[in-house]
Amino acid sequence: MIHLTGKDSFVIYHDNNSRKNKLFLGKWSLLKPLNSVEESSFICNVFNKESYIISGGPKNINDEITIQNPIFIDDVATKKEDYLNSINKTIEYCKTNVLEKCIISRIVKAPFESHNYYHVFQNLCNFNKEGFKYLLNHPKLGMWMGISPETLLHGSMEKDFYTQALAGSKLNNQSLNWTDKEIQEHQFVVEFIKDKIKENGILNHESATYDKLAGEVMHLNKDFKFSLKTNYFSFIDSLHPTPAIAGIPLDKSIKFISDIEPHERSFYSGYLGLVDSKSCELYVNLRCARISSKEFQAFVGGGITKQSQPIDEYNETQIKSQTILTAIKKR
């Protein structure tokens, strides 16, 4: 029996290749410099800030696990009116060409308490076959659970790397065509990624744009395969944050996010995954929630342009929040 609490440092993730849950158990260390990884490790990045790492390699979970007592982190749920006001302000900045696009996030709370949060994670895995699924705890930054639909970087220096441009959201049962706003939003991401690849390596393949299903949500997507001339951590530094999670222009968008969002994003829209000296399997931390005492705090966001309709953007975040909150409803 393995017993873990909010005081422990750990990561559990679902390996889609082996179809098994694996465990990193140890101590989070601040990673500096980023290219100093020598052994198999798990990395978790705070949005636009520092990265933490647990080293030592993952172990298959063969014992029973109980996870209890997440630490209390107080954060205020974003009111609908406040989020709509933030969107309206962002649209005005886009119409005056200060910004082309900016991602504005909010927090959706749901009351919840469990005697074993590992069972909640198993629900997430059972009801979502695709995506990178994880449950982690950082004694200072809290317990987090998520399922990311978006690969940041996957591959090795000896072979090709892979990344994707993912943007736009609609329910899979909606027959609506993609709007000009959604197509433009996706194209922002495509051009940004292509430029970064060409600055750091050689683009070997670019797919056509296609619809990609993540849970019950459909996205626009384009795949890229490429080789790198630089250390892959250097490429990550230039690639992340992408327009899909921050905006265009990047520096102005990040400053605007800092000014307009009342909450700290923490691990939301950072990246996380597996790294070693030559290879990585990294995902953007989307569709995630922080688990505080007696509640889930789901972090969701949407890309705002001058063509955005505030109520549509709000409804999109409602859809995204259900990906993670569904796991606690099916206990």
Secondary structure, DSSP 8 states (H G I E B T S, - for coil): -EEEETTSEEEEEEETTTTEEEEEEE--EE--SGGG--S-EEEEE-TTS-EEEEES--EE--S-EEEE-----------HHHHHHHHHHHHHHHHTTS-SEEEEEEEEEEE---S-HHHHHHHHHHH--SSEEEEEEETTTEEEEEEE--EEEEEETTS-EEEEEEEEEEETT------HHHHHHHHHHHHHHHHHHHHHEEEEEE---EEEEETTEEEEEEEEEEEESS-HHHHHHHHSS-TTTSEESHHHHHHHHHHH-SS--TTTTSEEEEE-SSEEEEEE--SEEEEETTEEEEEEEEEE-TT--HHHHHHHHHHHHHHHHHHHHT-
